[in-house]
Amino acid sequence: MLYTTLLVLLLLHAHQTTPTTQLEDSTFELVWSDEFSGDELDLEKWMHRRKDGMHGKSRIREHCSALDGKGHVVLKTQLISDESEVGYEVESGMIATQGLYAWKYGLFEARIKFESAEGHHGAFWLQSSEYGKVTDDFEASGTEIDIIEYFGRKGALSQNLHWNKYGSKDKKSIGSGNLKTNPVIETVDTEFHVYSMLWTPEEYIFYIDGTETWRTVKAVSKHDEYIILSLLTSVGEATRIIEEEFPDHMLIDWVRVFQKK
């Protein structure tokens, strides 16, 4: 029995997942992950955020977030015919660890192949359940941390922070700007890339495929935050929809969270 137990421990150690982003601090270990194996989304790890409600111009639907049986979760945007002025309603997918898992500080990574069309955007981001409730208080309210956002057709690829209540005079944001000179932009919707963010008590450092792309000491959250994966149409994007280019998809191969031991 002892031999068997030791063998299992050795095998687990040998297959321990390490970050794509190589950090100087070697004390980070995997604390949570989803490789999206199987045929159904693991509802012990994920929930369908804003299910059947509106986010911008998208109606969030459970059937727009599903596993493909090949080790990916697929988020889809599709146009459903109706009698509105534009002739369709936009349906999109969004999942989150909200109410299930949240973290403060760590390295967050996801391997993603983004959508192609304009008119919607894909994102891998973090948010606090108390976001915007207290102005300029990063311990009470946290920060929206957009690890990566992509807006289609080799357009804007960026990393952003937002804080304070949406739509208020106190709302603030800062970002990397458009990463259009990054080589990844050429294959962002045809190949998988790893998007990462190291969050410490002092700063955020953002990476693509292990290479640093942006860092900032602004608006560092001191609050637990949950992961969101989303593909949706904002109010401003809706006018850029070309019907023939939909449905469109964003694929996520895996998501991993590392923290210090």
C-alpha positions as a printed Julia matrix, in Angstrom:
261×3 Matrix{Float64}:
   0.0    0.0     0.0
   2.8    2.42    0.91
   4.62   1.64   -2.35
   1.45   2.3    -4.36
   0.84   5.61   -2.6
   4.41   6.77   -3.21
   4.17   5.76   -6.88
   0.98   7.79   -7.34
   2.57  10.83   -5.7
   5.65  10.53   -7.91
   3.51  10.27  -11.06
   1.47  13.32  -10.06
   4.65  15.29   -9.43
   6.1   14.21  -12.77
   3.02  15.47  -14.61
   2.61  18.66  -12.63
   1.5   21.49  -14.88
   3.83  24.47  -15.02
   3.03  27.97  -16.29
   3.55  28.91  -19.93
   4.88  32.22  -18.61
   8.31  31.64  -17.07
   8.49  33.59  -13.82
  11.59  34.43  -11.81
   9.7   33.26   -8.73
   9.62  29.45   -8.87
   7.23  29.05   -5.93
   4.04  29.25   -8.0
   1.94  26.1    -8.16
  -1.25  25.13   -9.98
  -4.28  25.68   -7.72
  -7.15  25.42  -10.23
  -7.64  24.48  -13.85
 -10.05  23.19  -16.47
  -8.83  21.33  -19.56
 -12.42  21.05  -20.92
 -12.28  17.29  -21.38
 -15.49  15.32  -21.72
 -18.74  16.29  -23.4
 -20.34  18.72  -20.94
 -19.26  21.87  -19.15
 -18.25  21.18  -15.54
 -20.9   23.04  -13.54
 -18.88  22.56  -10.37
 -16.37  24.98  -11.91
 -18.47  27.2   -14.19
 -21.84  28.92  -14.31
 -23.64  30.57  -17.23
 -23.28  34.24  -16.33
 -26.31  36.46  -17.01
 -28.14  33.48  -18.48
 -31.06  34.6   -20.72
 -30.36  38.24  -19.86
 -28.86  41.0   -21.98
 -25.23  42.1   -21.99
 -24.95  45.01  -24.39
 -26.75  43.85  -27.53
 -26.28  40.13  -26.81
 -28.83  37.8   -25.26
 -26.71  35.36  -23.22
 -27.78  31.78  -23.89
 -26.61  28.56  -22.27
 -26.54  26.75  -25.62
 -23.96  29.26  -26.88
 -21.35  27.88  -24.44
 -20.61  24.19  -24.9
 -17.8   21.64  -25.07
 -16.96  20.28  -28.52
 -15.75  16.88  -27.31
 -12.25  17.7   -28.59
 -10.96  19.36  -25.42
 -12.32  22.87  -26.0
 -15.15  25.01  -24.72
 -16.75  26.86  -27.62
 -18.4   30.24  -27.13
 -20.67  31.15  -30.04
 -22.42  34.24  -31.35
 -25.39  33.57  -33.61
 -28.18  35.66  -35.12
 -31.75  34.48  -34.53
 -34.41  35.84  -36.89
 -37.12  37.98  -35.32
 -39.45  40.83  -36.25
 -37.23  43.65  -34.95
 -35.95  46.49  -37.11
 -32.67  44.69  -37.85
 -34.43  41.37  -38.34
 -32.55  39.32  -35.76
 -31.59  38.98  -32.11
 -27.96  38.38  -31.18
 -27.29  35.34  -28.97
 -23.89  34.84  -27.33
 -22.07  32.73  -24.75
 -20.55  33.72  -21.41
 -19.34  31.5   -18.56
 -17.74  32.37  -15.23
 -16.48  30.93  -11.96
 -18.72  33.47  -10.2
 -20.08  32.11   -6.92
 -17.86  29.04   -7.25
 -14.2   30.08   -7.29
 -12.39  33.39   -6.81
  -8.79  34.34   -6.13
  -6.68  37.26   -4.93
  -3.29  37.49   -6.67
  -1.69  34.86   -8.85
  -0.88  33.98  -12.45
  -3.93  33.49  -14.68
  -3.52  31.79  -18.07
  -5.82  30.64  -20.89
  -5.11  29.14  -24.32
  -7.53  30.71  -26.79
  -8.33  30.89  -30.5
 -10.47  33.99  -31.01
 -13.43  34.72  -33.28
 -12.9   36.29  -36.71
 -15.81  38.62  -37.49
 -16.36  42.16  -36.31
 -19.57  42.97  -34.47
 -18.7   41.07  -31.3
 -15.66  40.67  -29.08
 -14.09  37.83  -27.13
 -12.54  38.27  -23.71
 -10.77  36.52  -20.84
 -11.21  38.66  -17.74
 -11.58  38.89  -13.96
 -14.11  40.76  -11.88
 -15.15  41.22   -8.26
 -18.69  40.54   -7.04
 -18.56  43.98   -5.39
 -17.29  45.78   -8.48
 -18.22  49.47   -8.56
 -19.93  49.58   -5.17
 -17.29  51.8    -3.54
 -15.5   54.49   -5.55
 -11.7   54.25   -5.87
 -11.52  51.52   -3.21
  -9.68  48.5    -4.62
  -9.99  46.5    -1.41
 -13.77  46.95   -1.13
 -14.67  46.83   -4.83
 -11.74  45.48   -6.8
 -11.01  46.15  -10.48
 -12.21  44.7   -13.76
  -9.08  43.08  -15.2
  -9.32  42.34  -18.92
  -6.46  39.91  -19.44
  -7.19  40.0   -23.17
  -9.91  41.35  -25.47
 -10.17  40.9   -29.22
 -12.53  42.81  -31.5
 -12.32  40.86  -34.75
 -10.9   41.12  -38.29
  -7.27  41.65  -37.2
  -8.45  44.75  -35.35
  -8.05  45.78  -31.73
  -6.28  43.31  -29.45
  -5.8   44.84  -26.02
  -5.41  44.43  -22.26
  -7.38  46.76  -20.02
  -8.4   47.76  -16.5
 -11.7   49.36  -15.47
 -12.85  50.56  -12.07
 -15.74  52.39  -10.39
 -19.39  52.1   -11.35
 -20.26  51.61  -15.01
 -21.87  54.67  -16.56
 -20.97  56.97  -13.68
 -18.85  60.14  -13.75
 -16.33  58.27  -11.58
 -15.76  55.45  -14.09
 -12.07  55.12  -15.0
  -9.96  52.89  -17.2
  -6.44  52.35  -18.48
  -5.06  49.92  -21.03
  -2.24  48.66  -23.19
  -3.63  50.31  -26.29
  -4.08  48.35  -29.5
  -1.44  45.6   -29.72
  -1.66  45.68  -33.52
   2.13  45.44  -33.93
   2.29  42.2   -31.92
   2.99  39.24  -34.26
   0.13  37.31  -32.64
  -2.41  39.58  -34.35
  -1.8   37.77  -37.66
  -2.96  34.41  -36.29
  -5.17  35.46  -33.36
  -8.26  33.9   -35.01
  -6.6   30.96  -36.77
  -4.27  29.57  -34.09
  -4.3   29.1   -30.34
  -2.2   31.46  -28.19
  -1.68  31.67  -24.42
  -2.83  34.89  -22.75
  -1.58  35.47  -19.19
  -1.59  38.01  -16.39
   0.49  38.05  -13.2
  -1.31  39.91  -10.42
   0.68  40.82   -7.31
  -0.06  43.24   -4.43
   2.05  45.82   -6.29
   1.29  45.47  -10.0
  -0.14  43.62  -12.98
   2.06  42.14  -15.73
   0.41  40.95  -18.95
   1.82  38.39  -21.39
   1.08  36.69  -24.72
   2.73  33.31  -25.31
   5.0   34.02  -22.35
   6.29  37.37  -23.66
   5.49  40.49  -21.64
   3.21  42.95  -23.46
   2.19  45.47  -20.78
   2.52  46.2   -17.08
   1.02  48.76  -14.73
   0.81  49.65  -11.04
  -2.55  51.39  -11.51
  -5.78  50.2    -9.83
  -4.29  47.07   -8.28
  -7.18  45.07   -6.88
  -6.99  43.83   -3.28
 -10.22  41.83   -3.62
 -11.0   38.23   -4.59
 -12.02  38.03   -8.25
 -13.63  35.36  -10.43
 -12.84  34.38  -14.04
 -15.09  35.23  -16.98
 -14.88  33.93  -20.55
 -17.19  35.8   -22.89
 -18.08  36.44  -26.51
 -20.67  39.19  -26.92
 -21.84  42.21  -28.86
 -21.64  45.63  -27.22
 -23.97  48.48  -28.19
 -21.21  50.13  -30.22
 -20.28  46.93  -32.05
 -23.77  45.93  -33.17
 -23.74  48.25  -36.19
 -20.67  46.41  -37.57
 -22.35  43.0   -37.78
 -22.27  41.44  -41.26
 -24.97  38.77  -41.16
 -23.2   36.43  -43.59
 -20.22  36.12  -41.21
 -22.27  34.58  -38.41
 -22.41  32.3   -36.48
 -18.86  32.87  -35.24
 -16.86  31.14  -32.52
 -14.2   31.57  -29.85
 -12.45  28.39  -28.63
 -10.72  27.96  -25.25
  -8.38  24.99  -24.86
  -7.7   25.38  -21.15
  -7.7   27.83  -18.22
  -5.21  27.64  -15.32
  -4.58  29.54  -12.09
  -1.24  29.48  -10.27
  -0.5   30.94   -6.85
   2.48  31.04   -4.51
   2.85  27.98   -2.32
